Amino acid sequence: MSRVQEELKVFQGLDFSLPPVAVKFTLSKPEGIEKLDKAMALCEMIREAQDRRVPFYATRDNENCVGSIPLGWEDIHPFAEAGLIGQRWGIFEEPRANSRVYIDVPKFSKGVVNYVVFATLDNLTFDPDLLFVLASPSQAEIVLRAMTYSTGELYESKTANVLACAWLFAYPFRSGKVNFITTGLGFGMKGRQVYPEGQVLITIPFNWIPIITRNLQQMQWVLPAYNLGKEKFMQAAIKLHEDLQREMEQNA
């Protein structure tokens, strides 16, 4: 087991309702892992991995939604890029509004990703390209604070109401940025009832995994200030401000 895989165990302490899922993009067929035995949307494969708890890989014939576009398995169909689908569903007022969603969609070039491997952390045999975490808002606050704890990085959520899979899979990998969405906002995931509404689905790319895992090991997960109650919290904030002001005056 690699150092990264060992450090990922820290996520188990957050007691997520569903386990985090590691994803690997590969050119060559992965060894020792079974192929997914049915077709589904790319976003559903995250949930499938959480429910199965057994690693699997997917190929083009396993994907039956628009997830094939960000993976480079399929071009955007002309009537989709023209904006005709979203208008028919009632998502957009007119085709040109829908069409703008397809401008600069994050995606892999054709032939770069032939297989996508999914595994929960308790059955992980590879260093992830992406780590998916489904969290409550309180759990998400801890994970995202672990990103900014040592870096000052800003929280950023970037997605669209359609083709959200492009922003969950291709965008974090290609940009190197942590991304997150609130479940219930994406059209396809909502229609397919992949997750209950109001959860936070976070995608952590490989370059951030060591930073976040290290900070989770070092920082305090639940800050004492969160448990003070409103009045004591405000009193503590005023006292801190006064203490700092006094220190500055003493050092002037």
C-alpha positions, 0 to 999 in steps of 0.5 A: 500500500502506498503512502497516499493510500495509507493516509486516505484512511483518515477520511474514515473518521468523518463517518460519511453515510456513504464511503468516499470513492477513488477514481482512476483514468487509464489508457490500458485495461486495468488488471485484476478488476472486473468490468461493470456489468450494466449501463448507467450514467457516469454520475451513477457509477459513483453511487454504484461503487458506494453500494457495491464496495467492490472495485470495477471499471467502466468503458464506453458501452457502460455509459448511457448518458452524456458522461461519454462527452467529458471522457472523450468517448463521444462528440457532442451531438449537433442537436445538443450543441444547438441547444434543442434538448434543454428547451424540450425538457423545459430547462432553458427558455430557448436553444441559444441559452442551452447552447452556451453550456457546451462552450468550453466543456471540460473533456479529455481528448479522444483515446486518452481515457479508455477505462475508468476505475472506481473503488471505495477506500477500503478496497483501494489498490491504486493511487486515485486521480480523483477522490469523491466525497459525499458529505453533509454540510458539516462534514463538507466544512471539515473537508474544505477547511482541510484544503484551505487550512495550510494554503488559504485556497478559496472554496470554488463550486463550478458546474452547470445544471446539465452535463454536471459530470464534466465538472465533476470528473474532467474539470477537477483533473484538468484544472487541478482544482477541488470542486463541489456541487450540492445534490439536487441542483443537477438535472440528470442526477436529480432525474435519476435520483442518484442522491438525496438533495442537500448533500455536498459532493466534493471532487478532490484531484490527485494534487490536493489529496496529500494536502487535504489528508495531511491537514485532516491529520493535523487540524481540529475537526470541530472548532470549539467556536461552533459549540459556544452558542450565538451569545457566547460566540459573539462575546468571544469574538469581541474579547478576541478583538479587544485582546488583539487591539491591546497587544498591538498597542502594547507593541507599538 
